[in-house]
């Protein structure tokens, strides 16, 4: 089975950038230690500090789905409720 690449874009509300960034940073170490996580990198747009992007690689979709139901993701959602303007997620497969 092909590995799964995730591109997740988070746009914080302008007055909640620091909160969202801090909560996203909390996810990094615990997620990188999860079974199946090959890469979990957080980026912040150089021109729009409200725009964050995770670039992730997982061994399988099943292991990524386990990650998505983990307690630390639920904690993030609760902590940032009302602080995120938009969230988009793309599941992708590398072709070359």
C-alpha positions, -999 to 999 in steps of 0.1 A, spaced: 0 0 0 12 35 -8 22 58 19 -1 87 27 8 124 25 -13 149 43 -13 186 37 -33 204 63 -39 242 61 -50 261 92 -60 298 90 -62 313 124 -84 343 133 -62 374 132 -65 379 170 -58 343 178 -25 336 159 -4 331 190 -29 308 206 -33 286 175 5 285 169 11 274 205 -15 247 203 -2 234 170 33 233 184 21 211 212 11 184 187 45 180 171 65 158 195 36 136 205 26 130 169 61 123 157 63 95 183 31 79 170 32 46 152 32 52 115 43 88 115 72 93 91 72 131 89 52 158 107 64 193 99 47 226 108 51 256 86 40 293 90 35 315 59 61 342 56 36 368 45 5 358 63 13 347 99 -22 335 104 -16 307 79 -1 274 92 5 243 72 13 207 83 31 185 58 28 149 70 38 115 57 23 83 72 30 46 66 -7 41 59 -41 58 59 -52 35 88 -24 47 110 -31 83 101 -68 78 110 -57 64 144 -38 97 148 -68 117 139 -88 102 167 -61 106 193 -67 125 226 -41 152 217 -60 161 186 -92 163 206 -74 185 231 -62 208 203 -97 211 188 -111 221 222 -83 246 229 -87 263 195 -125 263 193 -136 296 177 -99 306 170 -96 290 135 -111 307 105 -106 278 81 -92 244 80 -86 223 49 -70 189 46 -58 171 15 -50 133 15 -24 128 -12 -4 100 -28 31 106 -41 34 97 -78 69 107 -86 
